[in-house]
Amino acid sequence: MKYFQKIYYIFFLFLFNVQFVHSQKLYLEADSVFLKEFLKSTVKFPDIINNPSKYRVQIIYTQITHNKSLPPILKHYVYRYEAQEYFYPASIVKLPLSIFALERINTLSAKGVNMYTRFINNCLNKCQIENNYDKYLKYSVPCIANFIKLALVVSDNTAYNQLYEFNGQEPINSRLAELGYSNARIVHRFSDCSTEMNKQTSGFTFYNSKEEVICVLPSLVNDVKYSSPVTNRNIGKQYVDGNNKIVNDPKNFDNKNYLPLDNIHDILIRLCFPNLYPKEKRFNITNDERNFLMTQLLISPKQSDISEINNNMHYYDSYANYFFYGSEKSNSIKKEIKVYNIVGKSYGFLIDCAYIVNKAKGIEFFLTACIYVNSNEIVNDNVYEYNSIGLPFLKKLGWDIYKYELSLKPN
């Protein structure tokens, strides 16, 4: 009996390995009926449900079933999974860049560098000078760990820019392709930088506790030209340009980041359940580093050990938790529901990608969704229906899926 269990286990792992190498095909073949009916009967946002293309709604929901001696079984449900429909990913790109930064740090371990090693970077152009962390990090050491904390706990843009700087444009996109995310593009900082400036990233100098230089990394310049993986990246009817003038054309996002919904969903699954993937397709991080990332995705700002976060009254406990709190600014969150998530909000797009767990209730699932709320169709005017439509929809979706999971459990 044990022999057959072992054979089944090996065969099961093989099937999962094959599936996850071809993640886009997996989501294309996922159940697309359940969520459609669920939204109609439960979530009940009639304008959104009746006009999903207007709101560019996409949802991926993954159920998790555990077996005692076998890997967990994942079943995927999708709603309007549109690989060719562009949405601006905003801050969700901070998760892969945090992971890749730790992967690069690990290549420097022989030189005594780790994620807590202090560094300075050599600014090469005016775009990089804006990311002066000596002024930004007044109380904390400028190191990769602290910038990851800032990026993942409170979705800080300056921290993201430093992670982009450290990784380099070409290594970021090569690593995405290696992992199977061939349509993803992460090509710019979150600051006013030209396309050419975004191709150039600065060098880094690392110091030990005696302030001795232990590692110097050169600046990088990317010569690769990335074609748009999406046929139409024009959004809206008008947009506000850098001179605060309205332009009577759609805004073109060809030079902006793109991370398809199935990609970020899969990245979070790959981080949470690395053993479902072949060794060569796992992230090159240690268990301690993985636990570090998971902690940053989970904790509230007040639980952070970085002063720039926990001493800032701007950051409330429900900050960046769209599925359960929407726009609610609460310092009374439900401790029994653990939400490991990354969010994005920009240009009228809202995205939340979450791994949700309540061990006491036996609940565990992944949920990722995006929605576009820009009724006047003017991009970059900062007039969006985040609080009136987008966040209430995501909050209702999160709670309704959670309640559905509860209904599946025995009393």
C-alpha positions as CSV (number, residue, x, y, z in Angstrom):
1,M,0.0,0.0,0.0
2,K,2.8,2.4,0.9
3,Y,4.5,1.6,-2.4
4,F,1.4,2.6,-4.4
5,Q,1.0,5.7,-2.3
6,K,4.6,6.7,-3.2
7,I,4.0,6.1,-6.9
8,Y,0.8,8.1,-6.8
9,Y,2.7,10.9,-4.9
10,I,5.4,11.0,-7.6
11,F,2.8,11.0,-10.4
12,F,0.8,13.7,-8.7
13,L,3.9,15.9,-8.3
14,F,4.7,15.4,-12.0
15,L,1.3,16.6,-13.0
16,F,1.5,19.7,-10.9
17,N,5.0,20.5,-12.2
18,V,3.7,20.3,-15.8
19,Q,0.7,22.4,-15.0
20,F,2.5,25.2,-13.3
21,V,5.2,25.6,-16.0
22,H,2.3,26.5,-18.3
23,S,0.4,28.7,-15.9
24,Q,-1.4,30.8,-18.6
25,K,-2.9,27.6,-20.1
26,L,-3.9,26.5,-16.7
27,Y,-5.9,29.6,-16.0
28,L,-7.4,29.7,-19.5
29,E,-8.7,26.2,-18.9
30,A,-10.0,27.0,-15.4
31,D,-13.7,27.0,-14.4
32,S,-15.2,30.2,-15.9
33,V,-18.9,29.5,-14.9
34,F,-18.8,29.4,-11.2
35,L,-17.6,33.0,-10.5
36,K,-20.0,34.4,-13.2
37,E,-23.0,32.9,-11.4
38,F,-21.5,33.7,-7.9
39,L,-21.2,37.4,-8.8
40,K,-24.7,37.6,-10.0
41,S,-26.3,35.8,-7.0
42,T,-24.0,37.0,-4.2
43,V,-21.8,40.0,-4.8
44,K,-24.7,42.0,-6.4
45,F,-23.1,45.0,-8.0
46,P,-25.4,45.2,-10.9
47,D,-23.7,48.0,-12.9
48,I,-20.4,46.2,-12.7
49,I,-21.8,42.7,-13.3
50,N,-23.8,44.0,-16.3
51,N,-20.9,46.0,-17.7
52,P,-17.8,44.0,-16.8
53,S,-15.8,45.2,-19.9
54,K,-16.3,48.8,-18.9
55,Y,-14.8,48.1,-15.5
56,R,-12.2,45.7,-16.9
57,V,-13.0,43.3,-14.1
58,Q,-10.9,40.2,-13.9
59,I,-10.9,37.7,-11.0
60,I,-9.0,34.5,-10.1
61,Y,-10.1,32.4,-7.1
62,T,-8.1,29.3,-6.1
63,Q,-9.5,26.8,-3.6
64,I,-7.0,24.7,-1.6
65,T,-7.6,21.2,-0.4
66,H,-5.1,19.6,1.9
67,N,-4.3,15.9,2.1
68,K,-2.3,14.3,4.9
69,S,0.4,12.7,2.8
70,L,0.0,14.5,-0.5
71,P,0.6,18.0,-1.8
72,P,-2.4,20.3,-1.6
73,I,-4.8,20.3,-4.5
74,L,-5.5,23.6,-6.1
75,K,-8.7,24.3,-8.1
76,H,-8.9,27.5,-10.1
77,Y,-11.9,29.6,-11.0
78,V,-11.7,32.7,-13.2
79,Y,-14.0,35.5,-14.2
80,R,-13.2,37.4,-17.4
81,Y,-9.6,36.2,-17.5
82,E,-8.4,38.3,-20.4
83,A,-4.7,37.9,-21.1
84,Q,-4.8,40.5,-23.8
85,E,-6.8,43.1,-21.8
86,Y,-4.4,45.7,-20.4
87,F,-4.5,46.9,-16.8
88,Y,-1.9,49.0,-15.1
89,P,-0.4,46.8,-12.3
90,A,0.7,49.7,-10.1
91,S,2.2,48.5,-6.8
92,I,1.8,44.8,-7.3
93,V,5.1,44.8,-9.1
94,K,6.7,45.4,-5.7
95,L,6.3,41.7,-4.8
96,P,8.4,40.2,-7.7
97,L,11.0,42.9,-7.3
98,S,11.3,42.1,-3.5
99,I,11.8,38.5,-4.3
100,F,14.4,39.2,-7.1
101,A,16.3,41.5,-4.8
102,L,16.8,38.7,-2.3
103,E,17.8,36.3,-5.1
104,R,20.5,38.8,-6.2
105,I,21.6,39.3,-2.6
106,N,22.2,35.6,-2.3
107,T,24.6,35.7,-5.2
108,L,26.7,38.1,-3.1
109,S,26.8,36.0,0.1
110,A,30.5,34.9,-0.4
111,K,31.4,38.6,-0.1
112,G,29.7,39.0,3.2
113,V,26.6,40.7,1.9
114,N,23.1,39.9,3.1
115,M,19.8,41.7,3.1
116,Y,20.7,43.7,6.2
117,T,24.0,45.0,4.8
118,R,24.2,48.8,4.6
119,F,24.7,50.2,1.1
120,I,24.8,53.4,-0.9
121,N,24.1,53.7,-4.6
122,N,25.9,55.9,-7.0
123,C,23.3,58.2,-8.7
124,L,23.9,58.6,-12.4
125,N,21.1,60.9,-13.5
126,K,18.6,63.3,-12.0
127,C,16.0,60.6,-11.9
128,Q,18.1,58.6,-9.4
129,I,19.0,61.6,-7.2
130,E,15.3,61.8,-6.3
131,N,15.7,58.5,-4.4
132,N,17.9,59.8,-1.7
133,Y,17.4,57.3,1.1
134,D,19.7,59.1,3.6
135,K,16.9,61.8,3.9
136,Y,14.1,59.2,3.6
137,L,15.4,56.6,6.1
138,K,16.1,58.8,9.2
139,Y,16.1,56.1,11.8
140,S,16.6,52.9,9.9
141,V,19.7,51.5,8.1
142,P,19.4,51.7,4.3
143,C,19.5,48.0,3.3
144,I,17.6,45.7,1.0
145,A,15.6,44.3,4.0
146,N,14.3,47.7,5.1
147,F,13.3,48.7,1.5
148,I,11.4,45.4,1.1
149,K,9.6,46.1,4.4
150,L,8.6,49.6,3.2
151,A,7.5,48.3,-0.2
152,L,5.4,45.4,1.1
153,V,4.0,46.7,4.3
154,V,2.9,50.2,3.2
155,S,3.4,50.0,-0.5
156,D,6.1,52.7,-0.5
157,N,7.1,54.0,-3.9
158,T,10.6,55.3,-2.9
159,A,11.4,51.8,-1.6
160,Y,10.2,50.3,-4.9
161,N,12.5,52.6,-6.8
162,Q,15.5,51.4,-4.8
163,L,14.5,47.8,-5.5
164,Y,14.2,48.6,-9.2
165,E,17.6,50.3,-9.0
166,F,19.2,47.3,-7.3
167,N,17.8,44.6,-9.6
168,G,18.3,46.4,-12.9
169,Q,15.9,46.5,-15.8
170,E,17.3,43.7,-17.9
171,P,17.8,41.2,-15.0
172,I,14.2,41.9,-13.8
173,N,12.7,41.0,-17.2
174,S,15.0,38.1,-17.9
175,R,14.1,36.6,-14.6
176,L,10.3,37.0,-15.3
177,A,10.8,35.2,-18.6
178,E,12.8,32.4,-17.0
179,L,9.9,31.8,-14.6
180,G,7.4,31.6,-17.4
181,Y,6.0,35.1,-17.2
182,S,6.9,35.9,-20.8
183,N,4.2,38.6,-21.2
184,A,5.2,40.6,-18.1
185,R,7.1,43.8,-18.4
186,I,8.6,45.8,-15.4
187,V,10.4,48.7,-17.1
188,H,10.1,51.9,-15.0
189,R,10.5,53.5,-11.6
190,F,7.6,55.2,-9.9
191,S,9.0,58.7,-10.6
192,D,9.3,61.2,-13.4
193,C,11.9,59.3,-15.5
194,S,12.3,59.1,-19.3
195,T,12.3,55.7,-21.0
196,E,16.1,56.0,-21.5
197,M,16.7,56.9,-17.8
198,N,14.7,53.8,-16.8
199,K,17.1,51.7,-18.8
200,Q,20.0,52.9,-16.7
201,T,20.4,51.8,-13.1
202,S,23.1,52.8,-10.6
203,G,25.9,50.9,-9.0
204,F,25.9,49.9,-5.4
205,T,28.6,49.9,-2.6
206,F,28.1,47.6,0.4
207,Y,29.8,48.2,3.8
208,N,30.4,45.9,6.8
209,S,29.9,46.9,10.4
210,K,33.4,48.6,10.4
211,E,32.4,50.8,7.5
212,E,34.8,48.9,5.2
213,V,33.8,48.4,1.6
214,I,33.1,44.7,1.0
215,C,31.3,44.7,-2.4
216,V,31.0,47.1,-5.3
217,L,28.4,46.5,-8.0
218,P,28.6,48.4,-11.3
219,S,25.9,50.4,-12.9
220,L,23.8,48.7,-15.5
221,V,22.4,49.9,-18.9
222,N,19.8,47.8,-20.7
223,D,20.0,47.7,-24.5
224,V,17.1,45.3,-24.9
225,K,13.9,46.8,-26.5
226,Y,10.7,45.3,-25.2
227,S,7.8,44.9,-27.5
228,S,4.3,45.4,-26.1
229,P,2.7,42.0,-25.2
230,V,-0.8,43.5,-25.4
231,T,-2.3,44.6,-28.7
232,N,-4.0,47.7,-27.2
233,R,-2.5,49.6,-24.3
234,N,-4.6,52.8,-24.9
235,I,-6.7,53.7,-21.9
236,G,-9.5,56.3,-21.6
237,K,-10.6,59.1,-24.1
238,Q,-8.3,61.8,-22.7
239,Y,-5.4,62.2,-20.3
240,V,-3.6,64.9,-18.3
241,D,0.0,65.3,-19.4
242,G,3.1,66.3,-17.4
243,N,2.2,70.0,-17.9
244,N,-1.2,69.4,-16.3
245,K,-2.9,69.9,-19.7
246,I,-5.7,67.7,-21.0
247,V,-4.8,65.9,-24.2
248,N,-7.7,64.8,-26.4
249,D,-6.3,61.3,-27.0
250,P,-6.3,58.0,-25.0
251,K,-3.3,57.6,-22.7
252,N,-0.8,55.1,-24.2
253,F,0.8,52.7,-21.7
254,D,3.3,51.0,-24.1
255,N,6.2,52.2,-22.0
256,K,4.5,51.3,-18.7
257,N,4.7,48.2,-16.6
258,Y,2.5,45.2,-17.3
259,L,2.0,42.2,-15.0
260,P,-1.0,40.0,-16.1
261,L,-3.4,38.9,-13.4
262,D,-2.5,35.2,-13.7
263,N,1.2,36.1,-13.3
264,I,0.9,37.9,-9.9
265,H,-1.6,35.2,-8.8
266,D,1.0,32.6,-9.7
267,I,3.9,34.5,-8.1
268,L,2.1,34.5,-4.8
269,I,1.2,30.8,-5.1
270,R,4.9,30.0,-6.0
271,L,6.0,31.9,-2.9
272,C,3.5,30.3,-0.5
273,F,3.8,26.7,-1.9
274,P,7.2,26.4,-3.5
275,N,7.1,22.6,-3.4
276,L,4.4,22.5,-6.0
277,Y,7.0,23.7,-8.5
278,P,10.1,21.9,-9.9
279,K,13.2,23.0,-8.1
280,E,14.5,24.9,-11.1
281,K,11.3,26.9,-11.2
282,R,11.3,27.9,-7.5
283,F,12.6,31.3,-6.3
284,N,16.2,31.2,-5.3
285,I,15.7,32.2,-1.7
286,T,16.2,30.5,1.6
287,N,13.4,29.4,3.9
288,D,14.3,32.3,6.3
289,E,14.0,34.7,3.4
290,R,10.7,33.2,2.3
291,N,9.4,33.6,5.9
292,F,10.6,37.1,6.0
293,L,8.7,38.0,2.8
294,M,5.6,36.2,4.1
295,T,5.8,38.2,7.3
296,Q,6.0,41.5,5.4
297,L,3.0,40.6,3.3
298,L,1.0,39.8,6.5
299,I,1.8,42.3,9.2
300,S,0.0,45.7,9.8
301,P,2.1,48.9,9.8
302,K,2.1,49.1,13.6
303,Q,3.6,45.6,13.8
304,S,6.6,46.6,11.7
305,D,10.0,47.1,13.3
306,I,10.9,49.9,11.0
307,S,10.5,53.4,12.5
308,E,9.4,55.1,9.3
309,I,6.4,52.8,9.3
310,N,5.2,52.2,12.8
311,N,5.7,55.9,14.0
312,N,3.7,57.3,11.0
313,M,0.1,58.0,11.9
314,H,-0.8,57.9,8.2
315,Y,-0.6,54.1,8.3
316,Y,-3.6,52.5,10.0
317,D,-3.9,48.7,10.6
318,S,-6.2,48.0,7.6
319,Y,-3.9,49.9,5.3
320,A,-3.6,48.2,1.9
321,N,-6.1,45.5,2.7
322,Y,-8.8,45.9,0.0
323,F,-10.6,42.5,0.1
324,F,-11.7,42.8,3.8
325,Y,-11.6,46.5,4.6
326,G,-11.9,48.4,1.3
327,S,-11.5,52.1,2.0
328,E,-12.2,51.6,5.8
329,K,-9.4,53.1,7.9
330,S,-9.5,50.7,10.8
331,N,-7.2,49.9,13.7
332,S,-9.3,47.0,14.7
333,I,-8.7,44.2,12.3
334,K,-9.7,40.6,12.6
335,K,-6.6,38.8,14.0
336,E,-8.0,35.3,13.2
337,I,-8.1,36.0,9.5
338,K,-4.5,36.2,8.1
339,V,-4.2,38.1,4.8
340,Y,-0.9,37.8,3.0
341,N,-1.4,40.3,0.2
342,I,-0.1,42.9,-2.3
343,V,-2.2,45.7,-3.7
344,G,-2.1,48.3,-6.5
345,K,-3.9,51.6,-7.0
346,S,-3.2,54.0,-9.9
347,Y,-4.7,55.6,-13.0
348,G,-8.2,54.3,-11.9
349,F,-7.0,50.7,-11.5
350,L,-7.4,48.8,-8.3
351,I,-5.8,45.3,-7.7
352,D,-5.5,43.0,-4.7
353,C,-3.7,39.7,-4.7
354,A,-4.1,37.7,-1.5
355,Y,-3.5,34.4,0.2
356,I,-6.2,34.2,2.9
357,V,-6.1,31.8,5.9
358,N,-8.2,31.2,9.0
359,K,-6.6,28.0,10.6
360,A,-9.3,27.8,13.3
361,K,-12.0,27.6,10.6
362,G,-10.0,25.4,8.2
363,I,-10.1,28.2,5.5
364,E,-7.4,28.7,3.0
365,F,-7.6,30.2,-0.5
366,F,-6.1,32.6,-3.0
367,L,-8.0,35.5,-4.5
368,T,-6.8,38.1,-7.0
369,A,-8.9,40.7,-8.7
370,C,-8.6,44.0,-10.6
371,I,-11.2,46.6,-11.5
372,Y,-11.0,50.0,-13.4
373,V,-13.1,52.9,-12.1
374,N,-12.8,56.0,-14.2
375,S,-16.2,57.1,-15.3
376,N,-15.1,60.4,-17.0
377,E,-12.4,58.5,-19.0
378,I,-9.8,61.1,-18.3
379,V,-6.6,59.4,-17.2
380,N,-4.3,61.0,-14.7
381,D,-6.7,63.6,-13.5
382,N,-7.0,61.9,-10.0
383,V,-10.7,61.8,-10.3
384,Y,-11.6,58.1,-9.8
385,E,-14.3,56.2,-8.1
386,Y,-12.0,54.3,-5.8
387,N,-14.0,54.8,-2.6
388,S,-17.5,54.8,-4.1
389,I,-17.3,51.8,-6.4
390,G,-13.9,50.0,-6.7
391,L,-13.0,49.4,-3.0
392,P,-16.6,48.6,-1.9
393,F,-16.7,46.0,-4.8
394,L,-13.4,44.4,-3.7
395,K,-14.4,44.4,-0.1
396,K,-17.8,42.7,-0.9
397,L,-16.0,40.2,-3.1
398,G,-13.5,39.3,-0.5
399,W,-16.1,38.7,2.3
400,D,-18.5,36.8,0.0
401,I,-15.7,34.4,-1.1
402,Y,-14.7,34.0,2.5
403,K,-18.3,33.2,3.6
404,Y,-18.6,30.8,0.7
405,E,-15.5,29.0,2.0
406,L,-17.1,28.9,5.4
407,S,-20.2,27.3,3.9
408,L,-18.0,24.4,2.6
409,K,-16.7,23.4,6.0
410,P,-18.6,20.9,8.2
411,N,-20.3,22.4,11.2
